[in-house]
Amino acid sequence: MTKEPQQLAQRADALIEAGDVAQLGQLLKDQRSSDIAEIVELADNEQRRIFFDVLDKEISAEVLEKVDQATRSELFKLLQNYELKAMILELGLDDAADLLAELAEDESEQLLASISPAKAARIRQLMSYSEDSAGGIMDPLVISVDEDATVAQAVNQIRAAEIDEDFYCVYVVDSTGRFLGDVRIRLLLTRPENATIKDLIDPDTVYVTADADQEEARNIFSKNDLIVAPVLDKNHKLVGRITADRIIEVAEEEAAEDLFTMAGTDPDELDKFSALHAARVRMTWLFPCLIGTSVTALVMTFFRSRDPVIYVAAAAFVPMIAAISGNAGLQTSAIVVSGLATGHLAALKFAQVFSREVRIALVVALCCGIIGGALCAILLNYKATADEPVQTPRIVLAFAIGMSTAIMVSTTLGLILPFVFRKIGIDPAISSGPLVTTANDSMSVAIYMMLTLLLAQ
């Protein structure tokens, strides 16, 4: 929490303790909804009830939309249906659809039945799209004009419409409703009133399809420096628009989702405050990791009976092998996942990425093998006996080769798996998660132990 919301929270707490609700309402009246949302997230349910009692409908709707999902889940239980209805009516259609999608189906249908059929139908249409698609994040309110209209007719249509602050252009459609392009406001202000709209159309308007993933929409905005983009259905008809502020939210959501996935958890754990709920979500990832690490233990047990003396020496360096090879694979997968997520063309070309990363992996493997071998020679302090002679140089050589080989295998997995997961429709970020890291560790340890016991004989 920044300094300003922190001071606001302290003043609000003092007024609540003093029971001065009227002064609290006056305090919150001129505050930003984002600042109020921050203090609502930290408040208990009793305080939240007081906040929403003193806030007007417009601000309370914005606060409900801005708080995190776990807090919103608590507020859904706290607020009455008539209050939720009033807030939904204050929100834009896209934000209203997002909120209703978080409710149980029967509750959302009950609220939709209580508002006007026309608005309910538009919200249902938005809810029919996947929440992670361009259709799911678009605003269906757009201004479109016929290609045969004049500048004067277009301006009159703009005057008659409800225009918000992010209005930049009008979209042009033909007689069947198919999208033709857009006309910037600047042209409507500088061209004669009798000029025909079709003569002002930008035919190269960048658009997004309704079924496109929101990550793809974000990449389109980034590559083309867009402020707003039209959304078209499969028949090339205009169904809505996406603005840059919505794309910023998408970028934050996607970045957070990738971080959760790479850390071995899931955004679902933020749905509720319950520690048991969060623990259950995390255990769905950690349990397979427990199984995977038991495989590593099994590998170690298998090699134990081969040569106990060499085994003891080799086992001391297993954590180094697992950590270094795992991190090397993680570095590669992070680069590839980032490239795939941002739509970077180089990352989409497997052959090009493979050529680059394999060369890097070879250099890293050689460096780590040499440095690791040197450390092994320094740290390895064998007090050999006549009955158990140990050739330290052979163990060091085995360690160096095992380290290099394990890094190459781990890096190759980190390179290939993101492409494989993307091909079969799985989030590539999973390739950087604990499940794959655990598999890397097991394979690296098995390779290292096998090479050590073979070469050190």
N, C-alpha and C positions, 0 to 999 in steps of 0.2 A: 504494500500500500504506500502510495506517495505521501508526501508531507501534507498536502492540502486535504485529501480525503481522511487522513489520520486525524487532523484537527477537527474536521467535520464530525467524525465519529465520536470524538471526545465530547464535543459540544452537544451532540444529539443524546449521548448517554446521560449527560448531566441533566438535560431537560426532561428526559424520560423518568429519571430518578426523582426529579422534583415534581413530576406530574403535570408539567406545563405543556400540554398537548398543543394548545393554540400557538405558543411560541415555536414549538417544534415544526409545525406546519409552515410557519412564516420562514423559518430557517431553511427548510428544504425547498421552498417555493422557487428560489432563484438559483438552485444548484444544478449542475449538469447531471443528467440521468446516469451517466457512466460512474460518477463519483458516488451517487446514492446507491447504485448497484453494488459497489465495493463494500460499503458499510452494511448493506443488507446481507451480503454473503457471510459476514462475520457475526451478525446478530443472532440471537436465539429466536425461536418461533414467537414468543410473547412480544419481543421488540419488533419483529417483522410485521406482526398484526397491527401494531401501533403505526408503523411507517406507512402501511398501505391504507390505513384509515385516514391519514392526514394528507396523503398525496392525491392530486387530481387524476382523472382518468387517463389523460394523455401521458403524463409523466410515469404513472404506475405501469402503464402498458410498456413504455420504453424500458423501465427498470426490469420488468418481468422478462423481456426479451434479451436483456444484456447480462443478467446474472448467469453463473455457471449452471450446468445441467443438474448437478446434485441439489443446489439451492432451489432451482426451479421445480424439481420433483417435490421438495418439501412445501413449496408455495402452492402447488396444485392441491395438496391436501388441506392447506390452510385457508385458501380462498373459496368463497361460495361460487356457485355456477353463474349467478347474475353478475358477479364481479368479473369473472373470467370472460363472460360474454361482452361486457362493456370494454374490456381491454382488447379483445380480439377485433372489435369494431373500430378501435382507434389505430390498430396496426395496419401496415400494408398487407396486401393479399399474400405475398411470399412469406413474410414474417409470421402471419397468422397461420399459414399452412404448416410452417416449421413447428410452431408451438403445439398445434393440434395433433401433429404426428407423434409427439412425445406422450400424449395421453392414451389411455386404453381406448380401444375402438368404440365401445359403447358410450364412453364419456364424450369423445370427440363428435360422435354422431348426434348425441343429445344437444351439444352446443351448436352444431351446424343446423339442426332443426329449428333452433330458436332465433336464427338470423334470417335475413331476407333470402329467398330462394336464388336470386341472381348471384348474390355474393357467395352463398354457400356452394353453388355450382362451380364458380371459378376457383374456390378454394379446393374443392374436391378434385378438380382437374389438375391442379398443382400437386395435390397429394398422390395422384395416380402415377406421377413420375418417381423414379428412384431418387431418394434424398441426396445421393451423391452424383446426380446427373445435372446437366445444364438446365433441363426442364424443372428439376427440383429446386434450383436456386434462382430461377428467373423471376422477374416482375412481369405479370401478364398485361399491365397497363401500358399501352403504347399509343402513339398518335400516328396514324397512317392515312395517306391521301391517295386518291386515284391518279394514275399517270397523266390523265387528260385534264386534271385540274389546273387552274391558274395560280400564280403566286398569291393573288388577293384571296382566292378561295381557301388556300392553305393557311394563310394568316388568320382568316376568320375562324377556321376550324381550330386553330391553336388557341385563339381567344376564348372559344366556347368550352375548351377542355380544362380539366384540372391539371395544372402544371406544377411540378415540384422543382426543387433546386437543382436536380441533376438532369435537366432537360437540355439536350444538345442538338437534336436533329429531328426531322420527320422522316418516316419510312414510306416508301412508295410501293404500291401494289398494282397489279393489273386488274382487269374486270373479274377474273376468277379468284382473286385474292393471293396470287403468287407474288412473292417478293421480287422486286426489281432492283432495289438499291436505296440509298438514303440521300437526303438533301440537307445540307448544313444550314443552320439558322442564319449564318452570315450571308448566304446567297439569297435567302428570302428577304433580307433587309436591304440588299443592294441591287436587286434586279427589278425591272418594271413590273407593275401589278398584273399586266396582261400576259406576262411571260408564262409559257407552259412548263409545268413541273417536269415533264419527261425530258426536257432539254437541259435540266439542271442536275439530273441524277448522276450520282457517282456509281458506275456499274461495277466497280471493283471493291465494293463495300465488304469488309471482312465480317463473316457471320459465324454463328455456332449452331450446331444441330441440337435439337432437344434431347436426344438420347446420348449425346457425348458425355463422357465422364467429366466431372467438375475439374479434375486435374488437367484434362486436355483443354478445357475452357480457360483455365488459368494460364497455361502455356501460350495459348493464342493471344491473350491479352498482353502477356509479357513480350512476346516476339514482335507484336505490331504496335506497341505503345498505345493501347486503346483506352478510352475513357468509358465507352459504352459499346455494346455489340448486340445486334438483333439475334433472336433465337428462332430458328425455322424448324418445322416438323418434317416428316419424311416426304411430304408432298411439296416441299419448298414454300410452304405458306407461313406467314408471320404469326407467331404465337406469343412472343414476349421479347424481353430485353434483359441483358445483364449489365450492371454498372460496376465500375472499378471498386467501389467500397465493398460490394459483395464479394468480389474476387479477392480482396485483401483478407476477408474473413475466411474464405476458402483456403488461401495459402497458409493461414495460421492453423486451420483445422488439419490440413494435410501434413504439415510439418509436425504437429503434435502427434498425429496418428502414427507417422513413421517412427518417431521417437519411442512411443509406447511399444510398437511392434519390435523394434530393435532391442528394447530393454526387456522384452519378454513379458509384457502385460498387454492390456487392451483398454481403449477409451471407455468401454462399458463399465469399468470400475468406478468411473466418475459419475455414473448415473445416480448413485445414492451415497449417503454419508456412512452407511453401515460398514464397519470393519470386516464383518463376516462376508459381506458381499464382495468387497475388494479382495479379501484373502481367497475366496473361491475362484475369482477370475484369475488371480495370479497362479494359483495351484494348477489350473488347467494347462499352464505352460511349464511349471516347475516339476510336476509329476513325471512327464516324459523325460525331463532332464535327469531326474533321479534314476530312471531306468537306463538312460544313456551312460551316466557315470558308473553304474554298476557293470556295464559292458567293459569300460576301461579297467575297472578292478579285476574283472574276469581275465582280461588280456594280461595284466600284470601277474596274476596267479598262475596262468598257463606257462609263462616263461620262467617262473621261479624255480621250477624243478630242473631246468636245463643245466645251469652252472651257478650254484648259490653265491660263489665269490664274485663272479662278474655281475651277477644279478644285483647284488647289494650296491656295487659301484655304479651300475647303470641307473638303478632306481633313484639314486640321489639327484639325478639330473632330469628326471621325468617332468617335474613342474616347469623347468625351463623350456623343454621341448614343447609342452602343451601350450604354455603361455605365448611363446614367441611365434610358433606356427599359427596358433589361433588368432593372434593379433594381426599377423601378416595377411591372413585370409580375410579378416574383418576390414582391414584397410582397403583391400581390393574390392570387396563387395560394397563398401560404403561409397567408393568412387562410382561404381557401376550403377548402384541404386539411385544415387543423386542424379546421374546423367539421364537415367530412364524416367525419373520423376519429373525432371524439368523439360523433357522432350529434346534434349541436346542431341543433335544429329549424329555426332561421333559415337555417342553411347548406343545409338540404335543400330549401328553397323558392327555386328559381332566380330567379323574378321579383323577390322581395324582395331577394335578394343583388345582382341585376343593378342594380336601382334605386339601392341604396346605393353600390355600388362605382363605378358610372358617374359619379355626382355627385362622389365623392371624386377619381376620375381627372380630371374636368374641372378641378377646383381645382388639383390637382397639375400637370396639363399647362400650365395658364395661368401658374402660379408659376414652373415650370421654364423655360417659354418666355420669360417676361419677364426672369428672372434670367440665363438662358443667353444671351439676346440682349444684355443689358448687358455680360456678360463677353466676349462675342464682339466687341462694339464696342471694348472696352478692349484686348483682346489682339490684335485684328486690326490689324496695322500694315503697310498696303500702301504701297509706294513706287510709285505709279502713274506711268507714262510717257505721253508724248503718243500713242505707238502703241498702248498697252494701258491705256486709261482704265478704272478700276474704280470702281463706285458702292458704297462701303462700306455706306451705309444700306440698300441693297437686299439685300446679302449678309446683313446683320444681321437684316433682316426675314425673309429666306428661312430663316435658321438658326432663328429663334424659332418660325416656323410649322412648320418641319420637326421641331423638338424636340417641340412640343406634339402634332403628329400622330403621331409615332413612339411617344410615351408612351401615347396613346389606343389605338393598335393593340396595343401590347405588353400593356397592362392588360386589354384586351378578351380577348386570348388567354389571359392568366393567369386570367381569370374563367371563360371558357367551357370550356377544355380539361379542368379537373378534373371537371366535370359530364359531359363527353363520355366521358372515360376510365372514370369510375365506371359510366356507363350500359352500356358495352361490356365491363365486367368487368376493367378494367385498374386497377392501383393508382393513385389520383389523384396520389400523391406524385411520380410520373414527370413530371407537368406542371411541376414545379419543378426538374427535373433538367437536366443540361447539354444534352441533345438539344433540348429545347424552347427553352432559353435561346439556343442557337446559332441556331435558326430565327428567334427574336425579333430577334437581332442582324442577321441578313441582311435581314429585312424592314424593320427600322428604318433601316438604312443605305441601302437602296434608295429608301425613301420620302424620306429626308432629301436624298440626292443629287439625286433627280429634282426635288423642289421648289426646291432651291437653284439648280439650273441653269436652271429655268424662270423663277423670279422675279427672278433676278439679271441677266437679260439686259438 
